[in-house]
Amino acid sequence: MPGGRERELRRRIGSIQSTKKITRAMELIAATRVVKAMQRANAARPYARLITSVIEDLAAGGAEVDHPLLRQAPEVRNVGFIVITGDRGLAGAYNTSVIRTAERQLMGHVSEGKGYSLCCVGRKSASYFRFRNYRIDSAASGFSDNPSYDDARRIAETVSESFLSEAVDQVELIYTEFVSMGTQRVVVRRFLPLVDTEMIAREGSGAGREGSFEFEPSPEAVLEALLPRYTEARLYGALLDAAASEHASRQRAMKAATDNAEELITKLSRAMNQARQDAITTEIMEIVGGAEALGGDSGDAGDVDVALASMLAGEDVSMLSAAGASPA
């Protein structure tokens, strides 16, 4: 029935308008948080650069140390994965992209006969791998949108213990790197073992320079103390990048949802107006049919004409009222 169709469309429009308010609010919140996340990520980079620079100076000065974090296994039998996702959804393909990349990497190593160990950071990755019966050795959540250095330290210590105990021979870090507001990409980085000091010296800005610093108690002791901090700094930078990427992805997703809601409201409003017009036409046809059924009774037909004119006049008034005008 046309009248029932109109009521159904009116309810749908109201529901979509409520959803639009929510997505608009979430878009504004994500826009505010992504700016703060970018500022935190930029503020953490000088620390990472300085600690890397110190290691470069130590390596340039000839410091060498046989640290367990530098252990290169003769044969990689077990691979660990640190998968960084978010705790919440509604962020477009942010979580799905990381999870798919991690699963592809994991299955690639398993097909080569290697074992695996999963460290899931964020509820989304943990729930995905747990639902599909993957073995999860450690998990952390509750801080994906606002990570702290203590969170990075706890995760780094857990993963380092597995590496030092030779439970895993290699650790890969999988997260979303924040490039700009419009570009974030999923990357796979080797987390452990760390590259040796000679490679750091070659890749760093101080390559080819001679050591011009004196370290106490010794360069080797300083280097041995810095390597765990270097690991924590790398993980903390990845967590901050992932947080900024999550907020940027959520902002884009909520903006797209808001735009789609506006477009859908426009289409449904047109359909509702069409249904309303169909209902009016049906009522007019029923009145005209009733008038013709009266036959030659001119008096009754006149009454019907008066009723029809009154109804049309009332319809005009209601339409003017809906438009915010008053009848002349």
DRENBA-619142 format. One record per residue (C-alpha): chain; x, y, z; residue in three letters. Coordinates in steps of 0.001 Angstrom, whole numbers, plus 500000, padded with zeros to 6 digits. Layout:
N
SITE   chain        u        v        w   res
SITE       A        X        Y        Z   ALA
...
//
This chain:
328
SITE   chain        u        v        w   res
SITE       A   500000   500000   500000   MET
SITE       A   501298   503504   499195   PRO
SITE       A   500624   504776   502711   GLY
SITE       A   502513   501887   504296   GLY
SITE       A   505406   502436   501915   ARG
SITE       A   505597   506082   502939   GLU
SITE       A   505709   505213   506639   ARG
SITE       A   508434   502615   506042   GLU
SITE       A   510588   505099   504120   LEU
SITE       A   510075   507751   506794   ARG
SITE       A   511335   505308   509470   ARG
SITE       A   514376   504404   507373   ARG
SITE       A   515238   508049   506816   ILE
SITE       A   515044   508710   510559   GLY
SITE       A   517279   505733   511286   SER
SITE       A   519865   506809   508718   ILE
SITE       A   519847   510358   510061   GLN
SITE       A   520663   509014   513537   SER
SITE       A   523486   506894   512106   THR
SITE       A   524806   509897   510211   LYS
SITE       A   525084   511882   513444   LYS
SITE       A   527152   509077   514999   ILE
SITE       A   529507   508705   512025   THR
SITE       A   529955   512473   511818   ARG
SITE       A   530874   512625   515510   ALA
SITE       A   533325   509734   515125   MET
SITE       A   534899   511465   512129   GLU
SITE       A   535507   514635   514135   LEU
SITE       A   536923   512677   517095   ILE
SITE       A   539287   510725   514819   ALA
SITE       A   540420   513964   513134   ALA
SITE       A   541363   515376   516536   THR
SITE       A   543133   512231   517700   ARG
SITE       A   545129   511725   514523   VAL
SITE       A   546744   515133   514989   VAL
SITE       A   547808   514230   518527   LYS
SITE       A   549061   510832   517360   ALA
SITE       A   551145   512479   514638   MET
SITE       A   552641   514861   517177   GLN
SITE       A   553566   511968   519489   ARG
SITE       A   555128   510013   516636   ALA
SITE       A   557176   513032   515551   ASN
SITE       A   558228   513706   519143   ALA
SITE       A   559504   510124   519560   ALA
SITE       A   561655   510144   516426   ARG
SITE       A   564504   512277   517853   PRO
SITE       A   565061   509707   520611   TYR
SITE       A   565230   506879   518089   ALA
SITE       A   567606   508891   515910   ARG
SITE       A   569879   509744   518831   LEU
SITE       A   570122   506203   520162   ILE
SITE       A   570876   505002   516639   THR
SITE       A   573497   507736   516304   SER
SITE       A   575198   506620   519522   VAL
SITE       A   575317   503030   518271   ILE
SITE       A   576811   504313   515016   GLU
SITE       A   579502   506192   516965   ASP
SITE       A   580271   503080   518984   LEU
SITE       A   580483   500964   515854   ALA
SITE       A   582664   503554   514112   ALA
SITE       A   584976   503492   517124   GLY
SITE       A   585461   499751   516691   GLY
SITE       A   583223   498587   519524   ALA
SITE       A   582165   494999   519062   GLU
SITE       A   580092   492925   521405   VAL
SITE       A   578683   489439   521265   ASP
SITE       A   575216   490348   522507   HIS
SITE       A   572468   487679   522462   PRO
SITE       A   570170   490051   520551   LEU
SITE       A   572665   489914   517671   LEU
SITE       A   572638   486117   517540   ARG
SITE       A   572260   484839   514012   GLN
SITE       A   570852   481316   513988   ALA
SITE       A   572584   478992   511512   PRO
SITE       A   569133   477690   510556   GLU
SITE       A   565824   479430   511101   VAL
SITE       A   563447   476812   512458   ARG
SITE       A   560911   478983   514325   ASN
SITE       A   559730   482457   513372   VAL
SITE       A   558005   484872   515737   GLY
SITE       A   555515   487493   514591   PHE
SITE       A   554525   490743   516287   ILE
SITE       A   551195   491733   514708   VAL
SITE       A   550039   495257   515580   ILE
SITE       A   546363   496035   514962   THR
SITE       A   543691   498091   516691   GLY
SITE       A   541386   497296   519583   ASP
SITE       A   538320   498557   517723   ARG
SITE       A   536886   498358   514237   GLY
SITE       A   535162   500991   512080   LEU
SITE       A   538529   501925   510574   ALA
SITE       A   538097   500723   507020   GLY
SITE       A   540639   498124   505889   ALA
SITE       A   543190   499049   508566   TYR
SITE       A   542920   495873   510671   ASN
SITE       A   542143   493563   507767   THR
SITE       A   545218   494608   505783   SER
SITE       A   547598   493896   508675   VAL
SITE       A   545953   490574   509530   ILE
SITE       A   546026   489345   505949   ARG
SITE       A   549679   490295   505551   THR
SITE       A   550565   488556   508809   ALA
SITE       A   548651   485414   507879   GLU
SITE       A   550313   485358   504463   ARG
SITE       A   553760   485656   506039   GLN
SITE       A   552950   482990   508619   LEU
SITE       A   551629   480509   506083   MET
SITE       A   554648   481133   503872   GLY
SITE       A   557029   480111   506679   HIS
SITE       A   554847   477172   507700   VAL
SITE       A   554857   475880   504123   SER
SITE       A   558661   475808   504376   GLU
SITE       A   558432   473560   507427   GLY
SITE       A   559116   476252   510028   LYS
SITE       A   557310   476744   513312   GLY
SITE       A   555693   479995   514390   TYR
SITE       A   554994   482080   517470   SER
SITE       A   552369   484808   517536   LEU
SITE       A   552438   487975   519626   CYS
SITE       A   549188   489833   518957   CYS
SITE       A   549003   493517   519840   VAL
SITE       A   545381   494687   519670   GLY
SITE       A   542114   492839   520186   ARG
SITE       A   541342   492520   516474   LYS
SITE       A   544393   490431   515623   SER
SITE       A   544027   488298   518753   ALA
SITE       A   540352   487546   518081   SER
SITE       A   541030   486719   514428   TYR
SITE       A   543859   484263   515032   PHE
SITE       A   542143   482753   518078   ARG
SITE       A   538933   482173   516115   PHE
SITE       A   540922   480353   513428   ARG
SITE       A   542710   478170   515985   ASN
SITE       A   546191   479631   515574   TYR
SITE       A   548436   479326   518595   ARG
SITE       A   548891   482688   520325   ILE
SITE       A   551836   482769   522722   ASP
SITE       A   551322   486320   523991   SER
SITE       A   548798   489108   523530   ALA
SITE       A   548468   492734   524592   ALA
SITE       A   545532   495104   524150   SER
SITE       A   543813   498176   525502   GLY
SITE       A   546274   500814   524295   PHE
SITE       A   546249   500651   520486   SER
SITE       A   545019   504242   520045   ASP
SITE       A   547316   505712   522719   ASN
SITE       A   550397   503527   523354   PRO
SITE       A   553021   504381   525960   SER
SITE       A   556696   503537   526217   TYR
SITE       A   555938   501135   529073   ASP
SITE       A   553658   499183   526736   ASP
SITE       A   556468   498926   524196   ALA
SITE       A   558903   497847   526920   ARG
SITE       A   556655   495036   528133   ARG
SITE       A   556114   493676   524639   ILE
SITE       A   559812   493981   523756   ALA
SITE       A   560811   492138   526924   GLU
SITE       A   558356   489304   526212   THR
SITE       A   559546   488886   522637   VAL
SITE       A   563221   489236   523587   SER
SITE       A   562864   486500   526199   GLU
SITE       A   561504   484142   523568   SER
SITE       A   564404   485022   521283   PHE
SITE       A   567059   484724   523983   LEU
SITE       A   565695   481349   525100   SER
SITE       A   565941   480225   521453   GLU
SITE       A   562236   479481   521309   ALA
SITE       A   562301   481514   518091   VAL
SITE       A   565223   482157   515781   ASP
SITE       A   563803   485221   514065   GLN
SITE       A   561120   487804   514826   VAL
SITE       A   559180   489811   512242   GLU
SITE       A   557286   493013   513023   LEU
SITE       A   554107   493619   511009   ILE
SITE       A   552314   496956   511372   TYR
SITE       A   550938   499915   509418   THR
SITE       A   553497   502636   508729   GLU
SITE       A   552177   506190   508781   PHE
SITE       A   553427   508101   505739   VAL
SITE       A   550906   510935   505543   SER
SITE       A   547247   511643   506244   MET
SITE       A   546307   510046   502952   GLY
SITE       A   548886   507264   502819   THR
SITE       A   549486   504419   505240   GLN
SITE       A   551058   501133   504201   ARG
SITE       A   551495   497747   505829   VAL
SITE       A   555160   496843   506283   VAL
SITE       A   557020   493738   507398   VAL
SITE       A   560291   494458   509200   ARG
SITE       A   562799   492136   510786   ARG
SITE       A   562750   492883   514491   PHE
SITE       A   565181   490279   515835   LEU
SITE       A   568012   489498   515522   PRO
SITE       A   569273   493047   515319   LEU
SITE       A   571634   493944   512521   VAL
SITE       A   575249   493857   513595   ASP
SITE       A   577049   497033   514588   THR
SITE       A   579143   497125   511433   GLU
SITE       A   576014   497221   509268   MET
SITE       A   574517   499959   511453   ILE
SITE       A   577683   501978   510980   ALA
SITE       A   577567   501512   507199   ARG
SITE       A   573882   502378   506925   GLU
SITE       A   573992   505317   509343   GLY
SITE       A   574840   508918   508653   SER
SITE       A   578212   508445   510320   GLY
SITE       A   579443   505797   507911   ALA
SITE       A   583161   506030   507300   GLY
SITE       A   583941   508385   510200   ARG
SITE       A   586299   507601   512989   GLU
SITE       A   585113   507472   516542   GLY
SITE       A   585589   510842   518264   SER
SITE       A   584034   510015   521641   PHE
SITE       A   585213   508337   524776   GLU
SITE       A   582781   505996   526517   PHE
SITE       A   582863   504860   530115   GLU
SITE       A   583232   502224   531401   PRO
SITE       A   583918   500954   527853   SER
SITE       A   582360   501159   524397   PRO
SITE       A   581404   497488   524593   GLU
SITE       A   579617   497925   527930   ALA
SITE       A   577708   500964   526668   VAL
SITE       A   576742   499151   523492   LEU
SITE       A   575553   496118   525425   GLU
SITE       A   573332   498348   527577   ALA
SITE       A   571954   500272   524594   LEU
SITE       A   570875   497370   522419   LEU
SITE       A   567790   496484   524549   PRO
SITE       A   566817   500181   524592   ARG
SITE       A   567269   500263   520839   TYR
SITE       A   564831   497354   520525   THR
SITE       A   562265   499112   522725   GLU
SITE       A   562610   502353   520757   ALA
SITE       A   561970   500574   517460   ARG
SITE       A   558852   498890   518813   LEU
SITE       A   557598   502122   520390   TYR
SITE       A   557972   503903   517057   GLY
SITE       A   555991   501150   515349   ALA
SITE       A   553196   501422   517958   LEU
SITE       A   552968   505185   517474   LEU
SITE       A   552906   504816   513691   ASP
SITE       A   550160   502202   513985   ALA
SITE       A   548094   504459   516271   ALA
SITE       A   548321   507391   513871   ALA
SITE       A   547437   505116   510952   SER
SITE       A   544417   503757   512815   GLU
SITE       A   543016   507224   513511   HIS
SITE       A   543627   508373   509931   ALA
SITE       A   541910   505258   508552   SER
SITE       A   538960   505711   510914   ARG
SITE       A   538567   509349   509906   GLN
SITE       A   538422   508420   506219   ARG
SITE       A   536028   505540   506860   ALA
SITE       A   533651   507678   508924   MET
SITE       A   533735   510488   506365   LYS
SITE       A   532827   508000   503642   ALA
SITE       A   530023   506629   505837   ALA
SITE       A   528677   510139   506460   THR
SITE       A   528732   510974   502748   ASP
SITE       A   526970   507710   501915   ASN
SITE       A   524311   508436   504539   ALA
SITE       A   523632   511844   503020   GLU
SITE       A   523310   510322   499556   GLU
SITE       A   521008   507577   500824   LEU
SITE       A   518803   510084   502654   ILE
SITE       A   518415   512057   499423   THR
SITE       A   517391   508942   497471   LYS
SITE       A   514955   507769   500144   LEU
SITE       A   513410   511245   500421   SER
SITE       A   512688   511194   496703   ARG
SITE       A   511195   507713   496991   ALA
SITE       A   509076   508840   499959   MET
SITE       A   507762   511842   498021   ASN
SITE       A   506915   509547   495127   GLN
SITE       A   505061   507169   497468   ALA
SITE       A   503187   510085   498988   ARG
SITE       A   502198   511319   495552   GLN
SITE       A   501005   507817   494646   ASP
SITE       A   498860   507742   497780   ALA
SITE       A   497262   511090   496872   ILE
SITE       A   496604   509944   493318   THR
SITE       A   494998   506731   494583   THR
SITE       A   492671   508659   496886   GLU
SITE       A   491630   511013   494070   ILE
SITE       A   490918   508100   491761   MET
SITE       A   488773   506458   494435   GLU
SITE       A   486724   509647   494890   ILE
SITE       A   486306   510091   491136   VAL
SITE       A   485273   506452   490797   GLY
SITE       A   482718   506895   493554   GLY
SITE       A   481331   509969   491855   ALA
SITE       A   480907   508138   488570   GLU
SITE       A   479183   505263   490370   ALA
SITE       A   476476   507641   491604   LEU
SITE       A   475222   507894   488024   GLY
SITE       A   472834   510648   487197   GLY
SITE       A   472294   511832   490783   ASP
SITE       A   473557   515360   490189   SER
SITE       A   473075   516425   493776   GLY
SITE       A   475167   513648   495159   ASP
SITE       A   477730   514173   492414   ALA
SITE       A   477930   517829   493389   GLY
SITE       A   478541   516836   496983   ASP
SITE       A   481345   514589   495804   VAL
SITE       A   482859   517429   493768   ASP
SITE       A   482741   519682   496828   VAL
SITE       A   484395   516978   498947   ALA
SITE       A   487081   516482   496316   LEU
SITE       A   487771   520212   496119   ALA
SITE       A   487948   520430   499925   SER
SITE       A   490401   517534   500058   MET
SITE       A   492615   519087   497405   LEU
SITE       A   492519   522401   499230   ALA
SITE       A   493499   520650   502447   GLY
SITE       A   496327   518920   500620   GLU
SITE       A   497580   522261   499352   ASP
SITE       A   497521   523625   502893   VAL
SITE       A   499456   520669   504259   SER
SITE       A   502059   520972   501523   MET
SITE       A   502460   524668   502206   LEU
SITE       A   502817   523956   505919   SER
SITE       A   505480   521331   505249   ALA
SITE       A   507359   523883   503148   ALA
SITE       A   507202   526443   505970   GLY
SITE       A   504750   528800   504216   ALA
SITE       A   501212   529838   505009   SER
SITE       A   498235   529643   502591   PRO
SITE       A   497080   532877   500996   ALA
//
